[in-house]
Each structure stands twice: as structure tokens, then as C-alpha cells.
Amino acid sequence: MVLSHPRLIRPNEDPHRPVPVSTYRVPDDAEPSDPRMSLIASKLQGYLDAVGATKEESQFEHLYQTLDLARSGPLY
């Protein structure tokens, strides 16, 4: 016997739960292999330290993403 349509089964009534998703982060002490990127990362880190910025502050989010990219981090 050949079955042309599978039988649909209603999903159970368990509550929905979040699915764990892997996240990747560049370590703060990572060094880029390119000397030019190393200098860019150093200057960005110096500025962020000078103004007392933290990664949790939304106005500095793009600068921290740029710093991670300069350190050979993942593309966003």
C-alpha cells in the first residue's frame, strides 16, 4: 500500500519555550592579525575607555561592534 498523504497529528499542548541559540563573542583581549586593524582596535578601545563606555549602553553599541570587527570578530 502506498500512502500519498501523511497523517497530520496535532502538536501537544505543552507551553512554548525558548530555543537555545548559540552566540559568539570576541574576547576583549583578542588581537587582530593585521597591524592596521590592531591600531584601529587600540584607538577605539582607548576612546571607549576614556569616555567610560560600557557594552550595555545603546549609544556605544555600534562602536563596540566595530571594535569586535577590527579584532576579527563575526560580521553582524
N, CA, C, O and CB atoms as a CASP TS submission, in Angstrom:
PFRMAT TS
TARGET T0000
AUTHOR 0000-0000-0000
METHOD Language model
MODEL 1
PARENT N/A
ATOM      1  N   MET     1       0.836  -1.165   0.000  1.00  0.00           N
ATOM      2  CA  MET     1       0.000   0.000   0.000  1.00  0.00           C
ATOM      3  C   MET     1       0.890   1.242   0.000  1.00  0.00           C
ATOM      4  O   MET     1       1.825   1.333   0.797  1.00  0.00           O
ATOM      5  CB  MET     1      -0.956  -0.009   1.209  1.00  0.00           C
ATOM      6  N   VAL     2       0.612   2.182  -0.874  1.00  0.00           N
ATOM      7  CA  VAL     2       1.360   3.429  -0.967  1.00  0.00           C
ATOM      8  C   VAL     2       0.509   4.543  -0.385  1.00  0.00           C
ATOM      9  O   VAL     2      -0.663   4.703  -0.724  1.00  0.00           O
ATOM     10  CB  VAL     2       1.762   3.742  -2.438  1.00  0.00           C
ATOM     11  N   LEU     3       1.127   5.302   0.491  1.00  0.00           N
ATOM     12  CA  LEU     3       0.413   6.391   1.161  1.00  0.00           C
ATOM     13  C   LEU     3       0.794   7.707   0.495  1.00  0.00           C
ATOM     14  O   LEU     3       1.967   8.080   0.486  1.00  0.00           O
ATOM     15  CB  LEU     3       0.738   6.426   2.690  1.00  0.00           C
ATOM     16  N   SER     4      -0.183   8.410  -0.060  1.00  0.00           N
ATOM     17  CA  SER     4       0.132   9.636  -0.785  1.00  0.00           C
ATOM     18  C   SER     4       0.151  10.863   0.117  1.00  0.00           C
ATOM     19  O   SER     4       0.798  11.854  -0.221  1.00  0.00           O
ATOM     20  CB  SER     4      -0.863   9.842  -1.896  1.00  0.00           C
ATOM     21  N   HIS     5      -0.530  10.828   1.243  1.00  0.00           N
ATOM     22  CA  HIS     5      -0.570  11.972   2.152  1.00  0.00           C
ATOM     23  C   HIS     5      -0.318  11.466   3.570  1.00  0.00           C
ATOM     24  O   HIS     5      -1.003  10.560   4.047  1.00  0.00           O
ATOM     25  CB  HIS     5      -1.943  12.729   2.057  1.00  0.00           C
ATOM     26  N   PRO     6       0.668  12.058   4.237  1.00  0.00           N
ATOM     27  CA  PRO     6       0.901  11.618   5.618  1.00  0.00           C
ATOM     28  C   PRO     6      -0.236  12.087   6.529  1.00  0.00           C
ATOM     29  O   PRO     6      -0.911  13.077   6.248  1.00  0.00           O
ATOM     30  CB  PRO     6       2.260  12.154   6.139  1.00  0.00           C
ATOM     31  N   ARG     7      -0.422  11.373   7.591  1.00  0.00           N
ATOM     32  CA  ARG     7      -1.445  11.738   8.557  1.00  0.00           C
ATOM     33  C   ARG     7      -0.933  12.901   9.404  1.00  0.00           C
ATOM     34  O   ARG     7       0.165  12.823   9.955  1.00  0.00           O
ATOM     35  CB  ARG     7      -1.827  10.525   9.451  1.00  0.00           C
ATOM     36  N   LEU     8      -1.695  13.957   9.513  1.00  0.00           N
ATOM     37  CA  LEU     8      -1.301  15.107  10.317  1.00  0.00           C
ATOM     38  C   LEU     8      -1.698  14.873  11.761  1.00  0.00           C
ATOM     39  O   LEU     8      -2.819  14.465  12.062  1.00  0.00           O
ATOM     40  CB  LEU     8      -1.941  16.404   9.780  1.00  0.00           C
ATOM     41  N   ILE     9      -0.763  15.138  12.636  1.00  0.00           N
ATOM     42  CA  ILE     9      -1.008  14.946  14.064  1.00  0.00           C
ATOM     43  C   ILE     9      -0.907  16.301  14.744  1.00  0.00           C
ATOM     44  O   ILE     9       0.043  17.053  14.526  1.00  0.00           O
ATOM     45  CB  ILE     9       0.002  13.923  14.689  1.00  0.00           C
ATOM     46  N   ARG    10      -1.876  16.593  15.548  1.00  0.00           N
ATOM     47  CA  ARG    10      -1.907  17.864  16.266  1.00  0.00           C
ATOM     48  C   ARG    10      -0.765  17.902  17.282  1.00  0.00           C
ATOM     49  O   ARG    10      -0.533  16.917  17.983  1.00  0.00           O
ATOM     50  CB  ARG    10      -3.278  18.070  16.971  1.00  0.00           C
ATOM     51  N   PRO    11      -0.049  19.028  17.370  1.00  0.00           N
ATOM     52  CA  PRO    11       1.037  19.121  18.347  1.00  0.00           C
ATOM     53  C   PRO    11       0.497  19.063  19.771  1.00  0.00           C
ATOM     54  O   PRO    11      -0.654  19.410  20.033  1.00  0.00           O
ATOM     55  CB  PRO    11       1.835  20.413  18.140  1.00  0.00           C
ATOM     56  N   ASN    12       1.343  18.623  20.667  1.00  0.00           N
ATOM     57  CA  ASN    12       0.897  18.540  22.059  1.00  0.00           C
ATOM     58  C   ASN    12       0.675  19.943  22.616  1.00  0.00           C
ATOM     59  O   ASN    12       1.084  20.927  22.001  1.00  0.00           O
ATOM     60  CB  ASN    12       1.929  17.770  22.923  1.00  0.00           C
ATOM     61  N   GLU    13       0.058  20.034  23.724  1.00  0.00           N
ATOM     62  CA  GLU    13      -0.345  21.315  24.306  1.00  0.00           C
ATOM     63  C   GLU    13       0.692  21.865  25.289  1.00  0.00           C
ATOM     64  O   GLU    13       0.356  22.709  26.119  1.00  0.00           O
ATOM     65  CB  GLU    13      -1.682  21.163  25.009  1.00  0.00           C
ATOM     66  N   ASP    14       1.918  21.415  25.215  1.00  0.00           N
ATOM     67  CA  ASP    14       2.958  21.950  26.098  1.00  0.00           C
ATOM     68  C   ASP    14       3.166  23.426  25.791  1.00  0.00           C
ATOM     69  O   ASP    14       3.035  23.845  24.641  1.00  0.00           O
ATOM     70  CB  ASP    14       4.292  21.162  25.937  1.00  0.00           C
ATOM     71  N   PRO    15       3.487  24.211  26.806  1.00  0.00           N
ATOM     72  CA  PRO    15       3.728  25.638  26.536  1.00  0.00           C
ATOM     73  C   PRO    15       4.977  25.817  25.668  1.00  0.00           C
ATOM     74  O   PRO    15       5.907  25.012  25.717  1.00  0.00           O
ATOM     75  CB  PRO    15       3.884  26.426  27.865  1.00  0.00           C
ATOM     76  N   HIS    16       4.977  26.881  24.880  1.00  0.00           N
ATOM     77  CA  HIS    16       6.136  27.168  24.053  1.00  0.00           C
ATOM     78  C   HIS    16       7.293  27.575  24.948  1.00  0.00           C
ATOM     79  O   HIS    16       7.097  28.216  25.980  1.00  0.00           O
ATOM     80  CB  HIS    16       5.824  28.273  23.019  1.00  0.00           C
ATOM     81  N   ARG    17       8.467  27.207  24.556  1.00  0.00           N
ATOM     82  CA  ARG    17       9.646  27.565  25.333  1.00  0.00           C
ATOM     83  C   ARG    17      10.727  28.076  24.392  1.00  0.00           C
ATOM     84  O   ARG    17      10.766  27.692  23.223  1.00  0.00           O
ATOM     85  CB  ARG    17      10.160  26.356  26.159  1.00  0.00           C
ATOM     86  N   PRO    18      11.592  28.928  24.886  1.00  0.00           N
ATOM     87  CA  PRO    18      12.654  29.455  24.017  1.00  0.00           C
ATOM     88  C   PRO    18      13.627  28.357  23.613  1.00  0.00           C
ATOM     89  O   PRO    18      13.917  27.444  24.386  1.00  0.00           O
ATOM     90  CB  PRO    18      13.411  30.590  24.719  1.00  0.00           C
ATOM     91  N   VAL    19      14.106  28.461  22.428  1.00  0.00           N
ATOM     92  CA  VAL    19      15.084  27.507  21.920  1.00  0.00           C
ATOM     93  C   VAL    19      16.473  28.119  22.102  1.00  0.00           C
ATOM     94  O   VAL    19      16.692  29.261  21.699  1.00  0.00           O
ATOM     95  CB  VAL    19      14.808  27.150  20.411  1.00  0.00           C
ATOM     96  N   PRO    20      17.412  27.389  22.699  1.00  0.00           N
ATOM     97  CA  PRO    20      18.746  27.960  22.883  1.00  0.00           C
ATOM     98  C   PRO    20      19.431  28.210  21.536  1.00  0.00           C
ATOM     99  O   PRO    20      19.393  27.365  20.641  1.00  0.00           O
ATOM    100  CB  PRO    20      19.609  27.030  23.750  1.00  0.00           C
ATOM    101  N   VAL    21      20.049  29.370  21.411  1.00  0.00           N
ATOM    102  CA  VAL    21      20.734  29.755  20.184  1.00  0.00           C
ATOM    103  C   VAL    21      22.176  30.079  20.542  1.00  0.00           C
ATOM    104  O   VAL    21      22.439  30.811  21.497  1.00  0.00           O
ATOM    105  CB  VAL    21      20.032  30.971  19.488  1.00  0.00           C
ATOM    106  N   SER    22      23.093  29.540  19.785  1.00  0.00           N
ATOM    107  CA  SER    22      24.497  29.806  20.046  1.00  0.00           C
ATOM    108  C   SER    22      24.812  31.261  19.761  1.00  0.00           C
ATOM    109  O   SER    22      24.347  31.827  18.772  1.00  0.00           O
ATOM    110  CB  SER    22      25.390  28.889  19.207  1.00  0.00           C
ATOM    111  N   THR    23      25.596  31.855  20.625  1.00  0.00           N
ATOM    112  CA  THR    23      26.053  33.222  20.402  1.00  0.00           C
ATOM    113  C   THR    23      27.576  33.204  20.405  1.00  0.00           C
ATOM    114  O   THR    23      28.206  32.402  21.094  1.00  0.00           O
ATOM    115  CB  THR    23      25.490  34.207  21.492  1.00  0.00           C
ATOM    116  N   TYR    24      28.137  34.091  19.633  1.00  0.00           N
ATOM    117  CA  TYR    24      29.583  34.168  19.523  1.00  0.00           C
ATOM    118  C   TYR    24      30.034  35.545  19.958  1.00  0.00           C
ATOM    119  O   TYR    24      29.395  36.550  19.645  1.00  0.00           O
ATOM    120  CB  TYR    24      30.052  33.862  18.085  1.00  0.00           C
ATOM    121  N   ARG    25      31.123  35.584  20.672  1.00  0.00           N
ATOM    122  CA  ARG    25      31.643  36.841  21.182  1.00  0.00           C
ATOM    123  C   ARG    25      33.149  36.832  21.006  1.00  0.00           C
ATOM    124  O   ARG    25      33.808  35.811  21.202  1.00  0.00           O
ATOM    125  CB  ARG    25      31.250  37.059  22.672  1.00  0.00           C
ATOM    126  N   VAL    26      33.678  37.975  20.638  1.00  0.00           N
ATOM    127  CA  VAL    26      35.120  38.111  20.503  1.00  0.00           C
ATOM    128  C   VAL    26      35.674  38.488  21.867  1.00  0.00           C
ATOM    129  O   VAL    26      35.182  39.436  22.479  1.00  0.00           O
ATOM    130  CB  VAL    26      35.502  39.174  19.416  1.00  0.00           C
ATOM    131  N   PRO    27      36.683  37.776  22.364  1.00  0.00           N
ATOM    132  CA  PRO    27      37.255  38.127  23.666  1.00  0.00           C
ATOM    133  C   PRO    27      37.799  39.552  23.658  1.00  0.00           C
ATOM    134  O   PRO    27      38.283  40.027  22.631  1.00  0.00           O
ATOM    135  CB  PRO    27      38.369  37.141  24.046  1.00  0.00           C
ATOM    136  N   ASP    28      37.721  40.234  24.799  1.00  0.00           N
ATOM    137  CA  ASP    28      38.181  41.615  24.889  1.00  0.00           C
ATOM    138  C   ASP    28      39.676  41.749  24.607  1.00  0.00           C
ATOM    139  O   ASP    28      40.135  42.805  24.172  1.00  0.00           O
ATOM    140  CB  ASP    28      37.867  42.174  26.261  1.00  0.00           C
ATOM    141  N   ASP    29      40.426  40.693  24.851  1.00  0.00           N
ATOM    142  CA  ASP    29      41.877  40.776  24.642  1.00  0.00           C
ATOM    143  C   ASP    29      42.314  40.179  23.299  1.00  0.00           C
ATOM    144  O   ASP    29      43.504  39.948  23.085  1.00  0.00           O
ATOM    145  CB  ASP    29      42.602  40.063  25.776  1.00  0.00           C
ATOM    146  N   ALA    30      41.365  39.930  22.399  1.00  0.00           N
ATOM    147  CA  ALA    30      41.710  39.370  21.085  1.00  0.00           C
ATOM    148  C   ALA    30      42.520  40.396  20.301  1.00  0.00           C
ATOM    149  O   ALA    30      42.258  41.597  20.373  1.00  0.00           O
ATOM    150  CB  ALA    30      40.427  38.960  20.293  1.00  0.00           C
ATOM    151  N   GLU    31      43.488  39.920  19.566  1.00  0.00           N
ATOM    152  CA  GLU    31      44.339  40.790  18.762  1.00  0.00           C
ATOM    153  C   GLU    31      44.153  40.474  17.285  1.00  0.00           C
ATOM    154  O   GLU    31      44.209  39.306  16.898  1.00  0.00           O
ATOM    155  CB  GLU    31      45.822  40.636  19.166  1.00  0.00           C
ATOM    156  N   PRO    32      43.932  41.487  16.449  1.00  0.00           N
ATOM    157  CA  PRO    32      43.816  41.243  15.023  1.00  0.00           C
ATOM    158  C   PRO    32      45.162  40.858  14.422  1.00  0.00           C
ATOM    159  O   PRO    32      46.210  41.248  14.937  1.00  0.00           O
ATOM    160  CB  PRO    32      43.256  42.473  14.321  1.00  0.00           C
ATOM    161  N   SER    33      45.134  40.104  13.350  1.00  0.00           N
ATOM    162  CA  SER    33      46.384  39.694  12.700  1.00  0.00           C
ATOM    163  C   SER    33      46.947  40.816  11.829  1.00  0.00           C
ATOM    164  O   SER    33      48.148  40.839  11.560  1.00  0.00           O
ATOM    165  CB  SER    33      46.157  38.434  11.852  1.00  0.00           C
ATOM    166  N   ASP    34      46.111  41.733  11.392  1.00  0.00           N
ATOM    167  CA  ASP    34      46.524  42.852  10.558  1.00  0.00           C
ATOM    168  C   ASP    34      46.952  44.023  11.450  1.00  0.00           C
ATOM    169  O   ASP    34      46.168  44.459  12.293  1.00  0.00           O
ATOM    170  CB  ASP    34      45.376  43.278   9.600  1.00  0.00           C
ATOM    171  N   PRO    35      48.178  44.543  11.285  1.00  0.00           N
ATOM    172  CA  PRO    35      48.635  45.642  12.135  1.00  0.00           C
ATOM    173  C   PRO    35      47.750  46.895  12.031  1.00  0.00           C
ATOM    174  O   PRO    35      47.572  47.620  13.009  1.00  0.00           O
ATOM    175  CB  PRO    35      50.061  46.000  11.774  1.00  0.00           C
ATOM    176  N   ARG    36      47.207  47.136  10.847  1.00  0.00           N
ATOM    177  CA  ARG    36      46.330  48.302  10.669  1.00  0.00           C
ATOM    178  C   ARG    36      45.061  48.141  11.509  1.00  0.00           C
ATOM    179  O   ARG    36      44.628  49.084  12.172  1.00  0.00           O
ATOM    180  CB  ARG    36      45.964  48.491   9.168  1.00  0.00           C
ATOM    181  N   MET    37      44.467  46.946  11.480  1.00  0.00           N
ATOM    182  CA  MET    37      43.279  46.681  12.282  1.00  0.00           C
ATOM    183  C   MET    37      43.617  46.712  13.771  1.00  0.00           C
ATOM    184  O   MET    37      42.792  47.119  14.589  1.00  0.00           O
ATOM    185  CB  MET    37      42.666  45.325  11.901  1.00  0.00           C
ATOM    186  N   SER    38      44.816  46.286  14.117  1.00  0.00           N
ATOM    187  CA  SER    38      45.253  46.325  15.506  1.00  0.00           C
ATOM    188  C   SER    38      45.284  47.760  16.013  1.00  0.00           C
ATOM    189  O   SER    38      44.861  48.035  17.136  1.00  0.00           O
ATOM    190  CB  SER    38      46.634  45.676  15.655  1.00  0.00           C
ATOM    191  N   LEU    39      45.785  48.674  15.187  1.00  0.00           N
ATOM    192  CA  LEU    39      45.829  50.082  15.575  1.00  0.00           C
ATOM    193  C   LEU    39      44.415  50.652  15.696  1.00  0.00           C
ATOM    194  O   LEU    39      44.125  51.400  16.630  1.00  0.00           O
ATOM    195  CB  LEU    39      46.648  50.897  14.556  1.00  0.00           C
ATOM    196  N   ILE    40      43.533  50.300  14.751  1.00  0.00           N
ATOM    197  CA  ILE    40      42.143  50.763  14.812  1.00  0.00           C
ATOM    198  C   ILE    40      41.475  50.262  16.091  1.00  0.00           C
ATOM    199  O   ILE    40      40.799  51.025  16.781  1.00  0.00           O
ATOM    200  CB  ILE    40      41.352  50.284  13.568  1.00  0.00           C
ATOM    201  N   ALA    41      41.663  48.980  16.405  1.00  0.00           N
ATOM    202  CA  ALA    41      41.073  48.400  17.613  1.00  0.00           C
ATOM    203  C   ALA    41      41.615  49.095  18.857  1.00  0.00           C
ATOM    204  O   ALA    41      40.866  49.365  19.796  1.00  0.00           O
ATOM    205  CB  ALA    41      41.354  46.886  17.683  1.00  0.00           C
ATOM    206  N   SER    42      42.906  49.383  18.867  1.00  0.00           N
ATOM    207  CA  SER    42      43.527  50.045  20.008  1.00  0.00           C
ATOM    208  C   SER    42      42.961  51.453  20.208  1.00  0.00           C
ATOM    209  O   SER    42      42.664  51.849  21.335  1.00  0.00           O
ATOM    210  CB  SER    42      45.045  50.110  19.819  1.00  0.00           C
ATOM    211  N   LYS    43      42.814  52.204  19.117  1.00  0.00           N
ATOM    212  CA  LYS    43      42.269  53.568  19.206  1.00  0.00           C
ATOM    213  C   LYS    43      40.802  53.557  19.654  1.00  0.00           C
ATOM    214  O   LYS    43      40.393  54.377  20.476  1.00  0.00           O
ATOM    215  CB  LYS    43      42.397  54.282  17.845  1.00  0.00           C
ATOM    216  N   LEU    44      40.015  52.621  19.107  1.00  0.00           N
ATOM    217  CA  LEU    44      38.609  52.516  19.519  1.00  0.00           C
ATOM    218  C   LEU    44      38.501  52.169  20.999  1.00  0.00           C
ATOM    219  O   LEU    44      37.703  52.762  21.725  1.00  0.00           O
ATOM    220  CB  LEU    44      37.877  51.458  18.676  1.00  0.00           C
ATOM    221  N   GLN    45      39.307  51.204  21.444  1.00  0.00           N
ATOM    222  CA  GLN    45      39.266  50.800  22.849  1.00  0.00           C
ATOM    223  C   GLN    45      39.695  51.952  23.744  1.00  0.00           C
ATOM    224  O   GLN    45      39.111  52.156  24.809  1.00  0.00           O
ATOM    225  CB  GLN    45      40.166  49.575  23.089  1.00  0.00           C
ATOM    226  N   GLY    46      40.711  52.712  23.325  1.00  0.00           N
ATOM    227  CA  GLY    46      41.150  53.864  24.106  1.00  0.00           C
ATOM    228  C   GLY    46      40.055  54.908  24.256  1.00  0.00           C
ATOM    229  O   GLY    46      39.859  55.456  25.340  1.00  0.00           O
ATOM    230  N   TYR    47      39.348  55.182  23.177  1.00  0.00           N
ATOM    231  CA  TYR    47      38.253  56.154  23.236  1.00  0.00           C
ATOM    232  C   TYR    47      37.142  55.658  24.157  1.00  0.00           C
ATOM    233  O   TYR    47      36.658  56.403  25.009  1.00  0.00           O
ATOM    234  CB  TYR    47      37.692  56.423  21.826  1.00  0.00           C
ATOM    235  N   LEU    48      36.738  54.390  23.983  1.00  0.00           N
ATOM    236  CA  LEU    48      35.656  53.844  24.802  1.00  0.00           C
ATOM    237  C   LEU    48      36.034  53.850  26.284  1.00  0.00           C
ATOM    238  O   LEU    48      35.193  54.121  27.141  1.00  0.00           O
ATOM    239  CB  LEU    48      35.312  52.415  24.350  1.00  0.00           C
ATOM    240  N   ASP    49      37.289  53.555  26.580  1.00  0.00           N
ATOM    241  CA  ASP    49      37.759  53.606  27.976  1.00  0.00           C
ATOM    242  C   ASP    49      37.757  55.045  28.499  1.00  0.00           C
ATOM    243  O   ASP    49      37.383  55.289  29.647  1.00  0.00           O
ATOM    244  CB  ASP    49      39.183  53.003  28.092  1.00  0.00           C
ATOM    245  N   ALA    50      38.175  55.997  27.655  1.00  0.00           N
ATOM    246  CA  ALA    50      38.266  57.397  28.072  1.00  0.00           C
ATOM    247  C   ALA    50      36.898  57.989  28.423  1.00  0.00           C
ATOM    248  O   ALA    50      36.790  58.788  29.352  1.00  0.00           O
ATOM    249  CB  ALA    50      38.914  58.222  26.971  1.00  0.00           C
ATOM    250  N   VAL    51      35.854  57.598  27.682  1.00  0.00           N
ATOM    251  CA  VAL    51      34.520  58.135  27.961  1.00  0.00           C
ATOM    252  C   VAL    51      33.738  57.270  28.942  1.00  0.00           C
ATOM    253  O   VAL    51      32.599  57.589  29.283  1.00  0.00           O
ATOM    254  CB  VAL    51      33.738  58.272  26.671  1.00  0.00           C
ATOM    255  N   GLY    52      34.343  56.179  29.395  1.00  0.00           N
ATOM    256  CA  GLY    52      33.680  55.315  30.372  1.00  0.00           C
ATOM    257  C   GLY    52      32.520  54.533  29.798  1.00  0.00           C
ATOM    258  O   GLY    52      31.560  54.234  30.507  1.00  0.00           O
ATOM    259  N   ALA    53      32.599  54.198  28.518  1.00  0.00           N
ATOM    260  CA  ALA    53      31.503  53.489  27.852  1.00  0.00           C
ATOM    261  C   ALA    53      31.468  52.023  28.272  1.00  0.00           C
ATOM    262  O   ALA    53      32.501  51.424  28.572  1.00  0.00           O
ATOM    263  CB  ALA    53      31.641  53.599  26.324  1.00  0.00           C
ATOM    264  N   THR    54      30.268  51.459  28.288  1.00  0.00           N
ATOM    265  CA  THR    54      30.096  50.021  28.526  1.00  0.00           C
ATOM    266  C   THR    54      29.284  49.436  27.380  1.00  0.00           C
ATOM    267  O   THR    54      28.579  50.158  26.676  1.00  0.00           O
ATOM    268  CB  THR    54      29.398  49.748  29.902  1.00  0.00           C
ATOM    269  N   LYS    55      29.386  48.134  27.201  1.00  0.00           N
ATOM    270  CA  LYS    55      28.666  47.467  26.110  1.00  0.00           C
ATOM    271  C   LYS    55      27.154  47.530  26.296  1.00  0.00           C
ATOM    272  O   LYS    55      26.403  47.385  25.331  1.00  0.00           O
ATOM    273  CB  LYS    55      29.107  46.015  26.003  1.00  0.00           C
ATOM    274  N   GLU    56      26.707  47.744  27.519  1.00  0.00           N
ATOM    275  CA  GLU    56      25.277  47.779  27.797  1.00  0.00           C
ATOM    276  C   GLU    56      24.630  49.093  27.368  1.00  0.00           C
ATOM    277  O   GLU    56      23.406  49.161  27.252  1.00  0.00           O
ATOM    278  CB  GLU    56      25.037  47.550  29.269  1.00  0.00           C
ATOM    279  N   GLU    57      25.422  50.135  27.131  1.00  0.00           N
ATOM    280  CA  GLU    57      24.875  51.434  26.744  1.00  0.00           C
ATOM    281  C   GLU    57      24.598  51.447  25.241  1.00  0.00           C
ATOM    282  O   GLU    57      25.500  51.229  24.431  1.00  0.00           O
ATOM    283  CB  GLU    57      25.849  52.581  27.130  1.00  0.00           C
ATOM    284  N   SER    58      23.346  51.705  24.882  1.00  0.00           N
ATOM    285  CA  SER    58      22.939  51.599  23.481  1.00  0.00           C
ATOM    286  C   SER    58      23.655  52.594  22.570  1.00  0.00           C
ATOM    287  O   SER    58      23.867  52.294  21.395  1.00  0.00           O
ATOM    288  CB  SER    58      21.451  51.803  23.371  1.00  0.00           C
ATOM    289  N   GLN    59      24.034  53.769  23.077  1.00  0.00           N
ATOM    290  CA  GLN    59      24.679  54.752  22.206  1.00  0.00           C
ATOM    291  C   GLN    59      26.083  54.328  21.778  1.00  0.00           C
ATOM    292  O   GLN    59      26.634  54.901  20.839  1.00  0.00           O
ATOM    293  CB  GLN    59      24.746  56.092  22.906  1.00  0.00           C
ATOM    294  N   PHE    60      26.667  53.345  22.442  1.00  0.00           N
ATOM    295  CA  PHE    60      28.004  52.878  22.083  1.00  0.00           C
ATOM    296  C   PHE    60      27.986  51.518  21.381  1.00  0.00           C
ATOM    297  O   PHE    60      29.041  50.951  21.095  1.00  0.00           O
ATOM    298  CB  PHE    60      28.867  52.799  23.323  1.00  0.00           C
ATOM    299  N   GLU    61      26.790  50.997  21.105  1.00  0.00           N
ATOM    300  CA  GLU    61      26.650  49.665  20.507  1.00  0.00           C
ATOM    301  C   GLU    61      27.426  49.536  19.196  1.00  0.00           C
ATOM    302  O   GLU    61      28.135  48.550  18.994  1.00  0.00           O
ATOM    303  CB  GLU    61      25.177  49.356  20.263  1.00  0.00           C
ATOM    304  N   HIS    62      27.300  50.511  18.312  1.00  0.00           N
ATOM    305  CA  HIS    62      27.970  50.433  17.014  1.00  0.00           C
ATOM    306  C   HIS    62      29.488  50.504  17.158  1.00  0.00           C
ATOM    307  O   HIS    62      30.215  49.859  16.402  1.00  0.00           O
ATOM    308  CB  HIS    62      27.482  51.556  16.102  1.00  0.00           C
ATOM    309  N   LEU    63      29.963  51.275  18.115  1.00  0.00           N
ATOM    310  CA  LEU    63      31.414  51.341  18.324  1.00  0.00           C
ATOM    311  C   LEU    63      31.955  50.003  18.827  1.00  0.00           C
ATOM    312  O   LEU    63      33.028  49.571  18.407  1.00  0.00           O
ATOM    313  CB  LEU    63      31.764  52.461  19.322  1.00  0.00           C
ATOM    314  N   TYR    64      31.217  49.348  19.724  1.00  0.00           N
ATOM    315  CA  TYR    64      31.664  48.038  20.197  1.00  0.00           C
ATOM    316  C   TYR    64      31.596  46.991  19.085  1.00  0.00           C
ATOM    317  O   TYR    64      32.454  46.110  19.018  1.00  0.00           O
ATOM    318  CB  TYR    64      30.817  47.588  21.392  1.00  0.00           C
ATOM    319  N   GLN    65      30.590  47.073  18.213  1.00  0.00           N
ATOM    320  CA  GLN    65      30.520  46.155  17.076  1.00  0.00           C
ATOM    321  C   GLN    65      31.703  46.391  16.141  1.00  0.00           C
ATOM    322  O   GLN    65      32.293  45.438  15.631  1.00  0.00           O
ATOM    323  CB  GLN    65      29.183  46.328  16.311  1.00  0.00           C
ATOM    324  N   THR    66      32.049  47.651  15.918  1.00  0.00           N
ATOM    325  CA  THR    66      33.195  47.979  15.073  1.00  0.00           C
ATOM    326  C   THR    66      34.481  47.480  15.706  1.00  0.00           C
ATOM    327  O   THR    66      35.363  46.976  15.011  1.00  0.00           O
ATOM    328  CB  THR    66      33.275  49.491  14.830  1.00  0.00           C
ATOM    329  N   LEU    67      34.594  47.614  17.011  1.00  0.00           N
ATOM    330  CA  LEU    67      35.775  47.112  17.720  1.00  0.00           C
ATOM    331  C   LEU    67      35.887  45.599  17.564  1.00  0.00           C
ATOM    332  O   LEU    67      36.979  45.086  17.320  1.00  0.00           O
ATOM    333  CB  LEU    67      35.715  47.491  19.216  1.00  0.00           C
ATOM    334  N   ASP    68      34.784  44.883  17.700  1.00  0.00           N
ATOM    335  CA  ASP    68      34.805  43.427  17.508  1.00  0.00           C
ATOM    336  C   ASP    68      35.217  43.068  16.083  1.00  0.00           C
ATOM    337  O   ASP    68      35.979  42.124  15.874  1.00  0.00           O
ATOM    338  CB  ASP    68      33.425  42.822  17.824  1.00  0.00           C
ATOM    339  N   LEU    69      34.712  43.823  15.097  1.00  0.00           N
ATOM    340  CA  LEU    69      35.094  43.569  13.701  1.00  0.00           C
ATOM    341  C   LEU    69      36.581  43.812  13.492  1.00  0.00           C
ATOM    342  O   LEU    69      37.241  43.038  12.799  1.00  0.00           O
ATOM    343  CB  LEU    69      34.278  44.457  12.748  1.00  0.00           C
ATOM    344  N   ALA    70      37.112  44.868  14.077  1.00  0.00           N
ATOM    345  CA  ALA    70      38.531  45.167  13.944  1.00  0.00           C
ATOM    346  C   ALA    70      39.378  44.069  14.571  1.00  0.00           C
ATOM    347  O   ALA    70      40.521  43.855  14.164  1.00  0.00           O
ATOM    348  CB  ALA    70      38.855  46.515  14.585  1.00  0.00           C
ATOM    349  N   ARG    71      38.824  43.375  15.557  1.00  0.00           N
ATOM    350  CA  ARG    71      39.535  42.272  16.213  1.00  0.00           C
ATOM    351  C   ARG    71      39.260  40.930  15.524  1.00  0.00           C
ATOM    352  O   ARG    71      39.468  39.868  16.111  1.00  0.00           O
ATOM    353  CB  ARG    71      39.130  42.190  17.691  1.00  0.00           C
ATOM    354  N   SER    72      38.801  40.989  14.300  1.00  0.00           N
ATOM    355  CA  SER    72      38.478  39.792  13.503  1.00  0.00           C
ATOM    356  C   SER    72      37.292  39.039  14.039  1.00  0.00           C
ATOM    357  O   SER    72      37.258  37.810  13.975  1.00  0.00           O
ATOM    358  CB  SER    72      39.660  38.868  13.447  1.00  0.00           C
ATOM    359  N   GLY    73      36.323  39.746  14.564  1.00  0.00           N
ATOM    360  CA  GLY    73      35.113  39.129  15.080  1.00  0.00           C
ATOM    361  C   GLY    73      34.133  38.814  13.972  1.00  0.00           C
ATOM    362  O   GLY    73      34.420  39.053  12.799  1.00  0.00           O
ATOM    363  N   PRO    74      32.958  38.270  14.337  1.00  0.00           N
ATOM    364  CA  PRO    74      31.962  37.889  13.336  1.00  0.00           C
ATOM    365  C   PRO    74      31.322  39.107  12.699  1.00  0.00           C
ATOM    366  O   PRO    74      31.207  40.160  13.326  1.00  0.00           O
ATOM    367  CB  PRO    74      30.890  37.010  13.961  1.00  0.00           C
ATOM    368  N   LEU    75      30.908  38.959  11.450  1.00  0.00           N
ATOM    369  CA  LEU    75      30.148  40.022  10.795  1.00  0.00           C
ATOM    370  C   LEU    75      28.743  39.996  11.347  1.00  0.00           C
ATOM    371  O   LEU    75      28.179  38.920  11.543  1.00  0.00           O
ATOM    372  CB  LEU    75      30.143  39.857   9.242  1.00  0.00           C
ATOM    373  N   TYR    76      28.170  41.140  11.601  1.00  0.00           N
ATOM    374  CA  TYR    76      26.837  41.208  12.194  1.00  0.00           C
ATOM    375  C   TYR    76      25.786  41.161  11.135  1.00  0.00           C
ATOM    376  O   TYR    76      24.595  41.207  11.444  1.00  0.00           O
ATOM    377  CB  TYR    76      26.675  42.459  13.027  1.00  0.00           C
TER
END
